[in-house]
Amino acid sequence: MVARNESLRASDADREQIVDRLRNAAAEGRIAAHELEHRVGTALSARTYRELDATVADLPALRSQPRFAAISSLRAHPILLVAAIPIVLVAVVLVAAITIASLAIGATLFMLGRRRMMYFGAGGCAFRHGLPHGRSRRSVPGRWEHWA
């Protein structure tokens, strides 16, 4: 706990924190049920930090909980990190490949569409307009005099 003046009055939140610590100690088997009742009563009636700290003086200090569970599991099992790196690299390569392929396909389809427009005009195929194979209206002389 943080160093504090032991003669200061304890707050209700401080008392509840100590009661939780006592309950955890009972759950771990560090204190018996009848001792838990006695200590909880003493903690709830404590006025100062000195009286409050006396109820948990013989219990081990609280261990700080890790902030990030993933980091603590990697520290406990470093082989997970060794396995995770190739998986992440494969995922990045797959996303990049899919993105590049979709851009290439889109560019190809765009260019094919422009080529179709260039050869056959906005109307589509030359056969639809009754022209011989491979000829568009633009290539028929005299048909589009004012074509711009």
MARBA-3410 file (N, C-alpha, C, O; in Angstrom, 1 decimal):
148
0.8,-1.2,0.0,0.0,0.0,0.0,0.9,1.2,0.0,2.1,1.2,0.3 ~ 0.3,2.3,-0.3,1.0,3.6,-0.4,1.3,4.0,1.1,0.5,3.9,2.0 ~ 2.5,4.6,1.2,2.8,5.1,2.6,1.9,6.2,3.0,1.7,7.1,2.2 ~ 1.3,6.1,4.1,0.4,7.1,4.6,0.5,7.3,6.1,1.1,6.5,6.8 ~ 0.0,8.4,6.5,0.0,8.7,8.0,-1.0,7.8,8.7,-2.2,7.8,8.4
-0.5,6.9,9.6,-1.3,5.9,10.2,-2.3,6.5,11.2,-3.3,5.8,11.6 ~ -2.1,7.7,11.6,-3.1,8.3,12.5,-4.3,9.0,11.8,-5.2,9.5,12.5 ~ -4.2,9.1,10.5,-5.4,9.6,9.8,-6.6,8.7,9.8,-6.4,7.5,9.9 ~ -7.7,9.3,9.7,-9.0,8.5,9.6,-9.1,7.8,8.3,-8.7,8.4,7.2 ~ -9.6,6.6,8.3,-9.7,5.8,7.1,-11.1,6.1,6.5,-12.1,6.4,7.2
-11.2,6.0,5.2,-12.5,6.2,4.5,-13.3,4.9,4.4,-12.7,3.8,4.6 ~ -14.6,5.0,4.0,-15.4,3.8,3.8,-14.8,3.0,2.6,-14.8,1.8,2.6 ~ -14.3,3.7,1.6,-13.7,3.0,0.5,-12.4,2.2,0.9,-12.2,1.1,0.4 ~ -11.6,2.8,1.8,-10.5,2.0,2.4,-10.9,0.8,3.1,-10.3,-0.3,3.0 ~ -12.0,0.9,3.9,-12.5,-0.2,4.7,-12.9,-1.3,3.7,-12.7,-2.5,3.9
-13.7,-0.9,2.7,-14.2,-1.9,1.7,-13.0,-2.6,1.0,-13.1,-3.8,0.7 ~ -12.0,-1.9,0.7,-10.8,-2.5,0.0,-10.2,-3.5,0.9,-9.8,-4.6,0.5 ~ -10.0,-3.2,2.2,-9.5,-4.2,3.2,-10.4,-5.4,3.3,-9.9,-6.5,3.4 ~ -11.7,-5.2,3.3,-12.6,-6.3,3.5,-12.5,-7.2,2.2,-12.5,-8.4,2.4 ~ -12.4,-6.6,1.0,-12.2,-7.4,-0.2,-10.9,-8.2,-0.1,-10.8,-9.4,-0.5
-9.9,-7.6,0.4,-8.6,-8.3,0.6,-8.7,-9.4,1.6,-8.1,-10.5,1.4 ~ -9.5,-9.3,2.6,-9.7,-10.3,3.6,-10.5,-11.5,3.0,-10.2,-12.6,3.2 ~ -11.5,-11.1,2.2,-12.3,-12.2,1.5,-11.4,-13.0,0.5,-11.6,-14.2,0.4 ~ -10.6,-12.3,-0.2,-9.7,-13.0,-1.1,-8.7,-13.9,-0.3,-8.4,-15.0,-0.8 ~ -8.2,-13.4,0.8,-7.4,-14.3,1.6,-8.1,-15.5,2.1,-7.5,-16.6,2.2
-9.4,-15.4,2.5,-10.2,-16.5,3.0,-10.4,-17.5,1.8,-10.4,-18.7,2.0 ~ -10.6,-16.9,0.6,-10.8,-17.8,-0.6,-9.5,-18.6,-0.9,-9.6,-19.7,-1.4 ~ -8.4,-18.0,-0.6,-7.1,-18.7,-0.9,-6.8,-19.6,0.2,-5.8,-20.4,0.1 ~ -7.5,-19.6,1.3,-7.3,-20.5,2.4,-6.3,-20.0,3.4,-5.7,-20.8,4.2 ~ -6.0,-18.7,3.4,-5.0,-18.1,4.3,-5.6,-17.9,5.7,-4.9,-17.9,6.7
-6.9,-17.6,5.8,-7.6,-17.4,7.1,-8.9,-18.3,7.1,-9.5,-18.5,6.1 ~ -9.3,-18.7,8.3,-10.5,-19.5,8.5,-11.7,-18.6,8.4,-11.6,-17.4,8.5 ~ -12.9,-19.3,8.3,-14.1,-18.5,8.2,-14.4,-17.7,9.5,-14.9,-16.6,9.4 ~ -14.2,-18.3,10.7,-14.5,-17.6,11.9,-13.6,-16.4,12.1,-13.9,-15.4,12.6 ~ -12.3,-16.6,11.6,-11.3,-15.5,11.7,-11.7,-14.4,10.7,-11.5,-13.2,11.0
-12.2,-14.8,9.6,-12.7,-13.8,8.6,-13.8,-12.9,9.2,-13.7,-11.7,9.0 ~ -14.7,-13.5,9.8,-15.8,-12.7,10.4,-15.3,-11.7,11.4,-15.7,-10.6,11.5 ~ -14.4,-12.2,12.3,-13.8,-11.3,13.3,-13.0,-10.2,12.6,-13.1,-9.0,13.0 ~ -12.2,-10.5,11.6,-11.4,-9.5,11.0,-12.2,-8.5,10.2,-11.9,-7.3,10.2 ~ -13.3,-9.0,9.5,-14.2,-8.1,8.8,-14.8,-7.1,9.8,-14.9,-5.9,9.5
-15.3,-7.6,10.9,-15.9,-6.7,11.9,-14.9,-5.7,12.4,-15.3,-4.5,12.6 ~ -13.7,-6.1,12.6,-12.7,-5.2,13.1,-12.4,-4.1,12.0,-12.2,-2.9,12.3 ~ -12.3,-4.6,10.8,-12.0,-3.6,9.7,-13.1,-2.6,9.5,-12.8,-1.4,9.2 ~ -14.3,-3.1,9.6,-15.5,-2.1,9.4,-15.6,-1.1,10.6,-16.1,0.0,10.4 ~ -15.1,-1.5,11.7,-15.2,-0.6,12.9,-13.9,0.2,13.1,-13.8,1.1,13.9
-12.9,0.0,12.2,-11.6,0.7,12.3,-11.8,2.2,12.0,-12.5,2.5,11.1 ~ -11.1,3.0,12.8,-11.2,4.5,12.5,-10.0,5.0,11.8,-10.1,5.9,11.0 ~ -8.8,4.5,12.1,-7.6,5.0,11.5,-7.0,4.0,10.6,-7.3,2.8,10.6 ~ -6.0,4.4,9.8,-5.3,3.5,9.0,-4.5,2.5,9.8,-4.3,1.4,9.3 ~ -4.0,2.8,10.9,-3.3,1.9,11.8,-4.1,0.7,12.2,-3.7,-0.4,12.1
-5.4,1.0,12.6,-6.3,-0.1,13.0,-6.7,-0.9,11.8,-6.8,-2.1,11.9 ~ -6.8,-0.2,10.7,-7.2,-0.9,9.4,-6.1,-1.9,9.0,-6.4,-3.0,8.6 ~ -4.9,-1.3,9.0,-3.7,-2.1,8.5,-3.4,-3.3,9.4,-2.9,-4.3,9.0 ~ -3.8,-3.2,10.7,-3.6,-4.3,11.6,-4.4,-5.5,11.3,-4.0,-6.7,11.6 ~ -5.5,-5.4,10.6,-6.4,-6.5,10.3,-5.7,-7.4,9.1,-6.1,-8.5,9.0
-4.8,-6.8,8.3,-4.2,-7.5,7.2,-2.7,-7.6,7.4,-2.0,-7.9,6.4 ~ -2.1,-7.2,8.5,-0.7,-7.2,8.7,0.0,-8.5,8.5,1.1,-8.5,8.0 ~ -0.6,-9.6,8.8,0.0,-10.9,8.7,-0.3,-11.6,7.3,0.2,-12.7,7.1 ~ -1.0,-10.9,6.4,-1.2,-11.4,5.1,-0.2,-10.9,4.1,0.3,-9.8,4.3 ~ 0.1,-11.6,3.1,1.0,-11.2,2.1,0.5,-9.9,1.3,-0.7,-9.7,1.2
1.4,-9.1,0.9,1.1,-7.9,0.2,0.3,-8.2,-1.1,0.5,-9.3,-1.7 ~ -0.5,-7.3,-1.6,-1.2,-7.5,-2.8,-0.2,-7.6,-4.0,0.7,-6.8,-4.1 ~ -0.5,-8.5,-4.9,0.3,-8.5,-6.1,-0.4,-7.7,-7.1,-1.6,-7.7,-7.2 ~ 0.3,-6.9,-7.9,-0.3,-6.1,-8.9,-0.7,-7.0,-10.1,0.0,-7.8,-10.5 ~ -1.9,-6.8,-10.5,-2.4,-7.5,-11.7,-1.9,-7.0,-13.0,-1.8,-5.8,-13.1
-1.5,-7.8,-13.9,-1.0,-7.3,-15.2,-2.1,-6.5,-15.9,-3.3,-6.9,-15.9 ~ -1.7,-5.5,-16.6,-2.6,-4.6,-17.3,-3.2,-5.3,-18.6,-4.3,-5.3,-18.8 ~ -2.3,-5.9,-19.3,-2.6,-6.6,-20.5,-2.5,-8.1,-20.4,-1.3,-8.6,-20.2 ~ -3.5,-8.8,-20.5,-3.5,-10.2,-20.4,-2.7,-10.9,-21.5,-2.0,-11.9,-21.2 ~ -2.7,-10.3,-22.7,-2.0,-10.9,-23.8,-0.5,-10.8,-23.5,0.3,-11.8,-23.8
0.0,-9.7,-23.0,1.4,-9.5,-22.7,1.8,-10.5,-21.6,2.9,-11.1,-21.7 ~ 1.0,-10.7,-20.6,1.4,-11.6,-19.5,1.4,-13.0,-20.0,2.2,-13.8,-19.5 ~ 0.5,-13.4,-20.9,0.5,-14.7,-21.4,1.7,-15.0,-22.3,2.2,-16.1,-22.4 ~ 2.1,-13.9,-23.0,3.3,-14.1,-23.9,4.6,-14.2,-23.0,5.5,-14.9,-23.3 ~ 4.6,-13.5,-21.9,5.7,-13.7,-21.0,5.8,-15.1,-20.4,6.8,-15.6,-20.2
4.6,-15.6,-20.1,4.5,-16.9,-19.5,4.8,-18.0,-20.5,5.4,-19.1,-20.2 ~ 4.4,-17.8,-21.8,4.6,-18.8,-22.9,5.3,-18.1,-24.1,4.6,-17.7,-25.0 ~ 6.6,-17.9,-24.1,7.2,-17.2,-25.2,7.1,-17.9,-26.5,7.3,-17.3,-27.6 ~ 6.8,-19.2,-26.5,6.6,-19.9,-27.7,5.5,-19.4,-28.5,5.4,-19.5,-29.8 ~ 4.5,-18.8,-27.9,3.3,-18.2,-28.6,3.8,-17.1,-29.5,3.3,-16.9,-30.6
4.8,-16.3,-29.0,5.3,-15.2,-29.8,6.0,-15.7,-31.0,5.8,-15.2,-32.1 ~ 6.7,-16.8,-30.9,7.4,-17.4,-32.0,6.4,-17.9,-33.0,6.6,-17.8,-34.2 ~ 5.3,-18.4,-32.6,4.2,-18.9,-33.5,3.4,-17.8,-34.1,2.9,-17.9,-35.2 ~ 3.2,-16.7,-33.3,2.4,-15.6,-33.8,3.0,-14.8,-34.9,2.3,-14.2,-35.7 ~ 4.3,-14.6,-34.8,5.0,-13.8,-35.8,4.7,-14.3,-37.3,4.3,-13.5,-38.1
5.0,-15.6,-37.6,4.7,-16.0,-39.0,3.2,-15.9,-39.3,2.9,-15.6,-40.5 ~ 2.3,-16.1,-38.4,0.9,-16.0,-38.7,0.5,-14.6,-39.1,-0.2,-14.3,-40.0 ~ 1.1,-13.6,-38.3,0.8,-12.2,-38.6,1.4,-11.8,-40.0,0.8,-11.1,-40.8 ~ 2.6,-12.3,-40.3,3.3,-12.0,-41.6,2.5,-12.6,-42.7,2.3,-11.9,-43.7 ~ 2.0,-13.8,-42.6,1.2,-14.4,-43.7,-0.1,-13.6,-43.9,-0.5,-13.4,-45.0
-0.7,-13.1,-42.8,-2.0,-12.4,-42.9,-1.7,-11.0,-43.6,-2.5,-10.6,-44.4 ~ -0.6,-10.4,-43.3,-0.2,-9.1,-44.0,0.0,-9.3,-45.4,-0.4,-8.6,-46.3 ~ 0.7,-10.4,-45.8,1.0,-10.7,-47.2,-0.2,-11.0,-47.9,-0.4,-10.6,-49.1 ~ -1.1,-11.8,-47.3,-2.4,-12.1,-48.0,-3.3,-10.8,-48.3,-3.8,-10.7,-49.3 ~ -3.3,-10.0,-47.3,-4.1,-8.7,-47.5,-3.5,-7.9,-48.6,-4.2,-7.3,-49.4
-2.2,-7.8,-48.6,-1.5,-7.0,-49.6,-1.7,-7.7,-51.0,-2.0,-6.9,-52.0 ~ -1.6,-9.0,-51.1,-1.8,-9.7,-52.4,-3.2,-9.5,-52.9,-3.5,-9.2,-54.1 ~ -4.2,-9.6,-52.0,-5.6,-9.4,-52.4,-5.9,-8.0,-52.9,-6.6,-7.8,-53.9 ~ -5.3,-7.0,-52.2,-5.5,-5.6,-52.6,-4.8,-5.4,-53.9,-5.5,-4.7,-54.8 ~ -3.6,-5.8,-54.1,-3.0,-5.6,-55.4,-3.7,-6.3,-56.5,-3.8,-5.7,-57.6
-4.1,-7.5,-56.3,-4.9,-8.3,-57.4,-6.2,-7.6,-57.7,-6.5,-7.5,-58.9 ~ -6.9,-7.1,-56.7,-8.2,-6.4,-57.0,-7.9,-5.1,-57.8,-8.7,-4.8,-58.6 ~ -6.9,-4.4,-57.4,-6.6,-3.2,-58.2,-6.2,-3.5,-59.6,-6.6,-2.8,-60.5 ~ -5.4,-4.6,-59.8,-5.0,-4.9,-61.2,-6.2,-5.4,-62.0,-6.3,-5.0,-63.2 ~ -7.1,-6.2,-61.4,-8.3,-6.6,-62.1,-9.2,-5.4,-62.5,-9.7,-5.3,-63.6
-9.3,-4.5,-61.5,-10.1,-3.3,-61.8,-9.5,-2.4,-62.9,-10.3,-1.9,-63.7 ~ -8.2,-2.3,-62.9,-7.6,-1.5,-63.9,-7.7,-2.1,-65.3,-7.9,-1.5,-66.3 ~ -7.6,-3.5,-65.3,-7.7,-4.2,-66.6,-9.1,-4.1,-67.1,-9.3,-3.8,-68.3 ~ -10.1,-4.2,-66.2,-11.5,-4.1,-66.7,-11.8,-2.7,-67.2,-12.5,-2.5,-68.1 ~ -11.2,-1.7,-66.5,-11.4,-0.3,-66.9,-10.8,-0.1,-68.3,-11.4,0.5,-69.1
-9.6,-0.6,-68.5,-9.0,-0.4,-69.8,-9.7,-1.2,-70.9,-9.8,-0.6,-72.0 ~ -10.2,-2.4,-70.6,-11.0,-3.1,-71.6,-12.3,-2.3,-71.9,-12.7,-2.3,-73.1 ~ -12.9,-1.8,-71.0,-14.1,-1.0,-71.2,-13.8,0.2,-72.1,-14.6,0.6,-72.9 ~ -12.7,0.9,-71.8,-12.3,2.1,-72.7,-12.0,1.6,-74.1,-12.3,2.3,-75.0 ~ -11.3,0.5,-74.2,-11.0,0.0,-75.6,-12.3,-0.3,-76.3,-12.4,0.0,-77.5
-13.3,-0.9,-75.7,-14.5,-1.3,-76.3,-15.2,0.0,-76.8,-15.8,0.1,-77.9 ~ -15.2,1.1,-75.9,-15.8,2.3,-76.3,-15.1,3.0,-77.5,-15.7,3.6,-78.3 ~ -13.7,2.8,-77.5,-13.0,3.4,-78.6,-13.3,2.7,-79.9,-13.4,3.4,-80.9 ~ -13.4,1.4,-80.0,-13.6,0.7,-81.2,-15.1,0.7,-81.6,-15.4,0.7,-82.8 ~ -16.0,0.5,-80.7,-17.4,0.3,-81.1,-18.3,1.5,-80.7,-19.5,1.5,-81.1
-17.8,2.5,-80.1,-18.6,3.7,-79.7,-19.5,3.4,-78.5,-19.4,2.3,-77.9 ~ -20.3,4.4,-78.1,-21.1,4.2,-77.0,-22.2,3.2,-77.2,-22.8,2.7,-76.2 ~ -22.6,2.9,-78.5,-23.7,2.1,-78.8,-23.4,0.6,-78.6,-24.3,-0.2,-78.5 ~ -22.1,0.2,-78.4,-21.8,-1.2,-78.2,-21.3,-1.8,-79.5,-20.4,-1.2,-80.2 ~ -21.8,-3.0,-79.8,-21.3,-3.8,-80.9,-21.7,-3.2,-82.3,-22.8,-2.7,-82.4
-20.8,-3.4,-83.3,-21.1,-3.0,-84.6,-22.3,-3.8,-85.2,-23.0,-3.2,-86.1 ~ -22.4,-5.0,-84.8,-23.5,-5.9,-85.4,-24.9,-5.3,-85.1,-25.8,-5.6,-85.8 ~ -25.0,-4.6,-84.0,-26.3,-4.1,-83.6,-26.8,-3.1,-84.6,-28.0,-2.8,-84.7 ~ -25.9,-2.4,-85.2,-26.3,-1.3,-86.1,-26.3,-1.7,-87.6,-26.4,-0.9,-88.5 ~ -26.2,-3.0,-87.8,-26.3,-3.5,-89.2,-25.0,-3.3,-90.0,-25.1,-3.2,-91.3
-23.9,-3.1,-89.4,-22.7,-2.9,-90.1,-21.9,-4.1,-90.3,-22.1,-5.0,-89.4 ~ -21.0,-4.3,-91.3,-20.2,-5.5,-91.4,-19.3,-5.6,-90.2,-19.0,-4.7,-89.4 ~ -18.9,-6.9,-90.0,-18.0,-7.2,-88.9,-16.8,-6.4,-88.8,-16.1,-6.2,-89.8 ~ -16.5,-5.8,-87.6,-15.3,-5.0,-87.4,-15.4,-3.6,-87.8,-14.4,-2.8,-87.7 ~ -16.6,-3.1,-88.3,-16.7,-1.7,-88.7,-17.7,-1.0,-87.8,-18.7,-1.6,-87.4
-17.4,0.2,-87.4,-18.3,0.9,-86.6,-18.9,2.0,-87.4,-18.5,2.2,-88.6 ~ -19.9,2.8,-86.9,-20.5,3.9,-87.6,-19.5,4.9,-88.0,-19.6,5.6,-89.0 ~ -18.5,5.1,-87.1,-17.5,6.2,-87.4,-16.7,5.9,-88.6,-16.2,6.8,-89.3 ~ -16.5,4.6,-89.0,-15.7,4.3,-90.1,-16.5,4.3,-91.4,-15.8,4.2,-92.5 ~ -17.8,4.5,-91.4,-18.6,4.5,-92.7,-18.6,5.9,-93.2,-19.0,6.8,-92.5
-18.0,6.2,-94.4,-18.0,7.5,-94.9,-19.4,8.1,-95.1,-20.3,7.4,-95.6 ~ -19.5,9.4,-94.8,-20.7,10.1,-95.0,-21.8,9.9,-94.0,-22.8,10.5,-94.1 ~ -21.6,9.0,-93.1,-22.6,8.7,-92.1,-22.7,9.7,-91.0,-23.8,10.1,-90.6 ~ -21.6,10.2,-90.5,-21.6,11.1,-89.4,-20.8,12.4,-89.8,-19.7,12.6,-89.4 ~ -21.4,13.2,-90.6,-20.7,14.4,-91.1,-20.3,15.3,-90.0,-19.3,15.9,-90.0
-21.2,15.5,-89.0,-21.0,16.5,-88.0,-20.4,15.8,-86.7,-20.6,16.4,-85.6 ~ -19.8,14.7,-86.9,-19.2,14.0,-85.7,-18.1,14.8,-85.2,-17.2,15.1,-85.9 ~ -18.1,15.0,-83.9,-17.0,15.8,-83.3,-16.2,14.9,-82.3,-15.2,15.4,-81.7
END
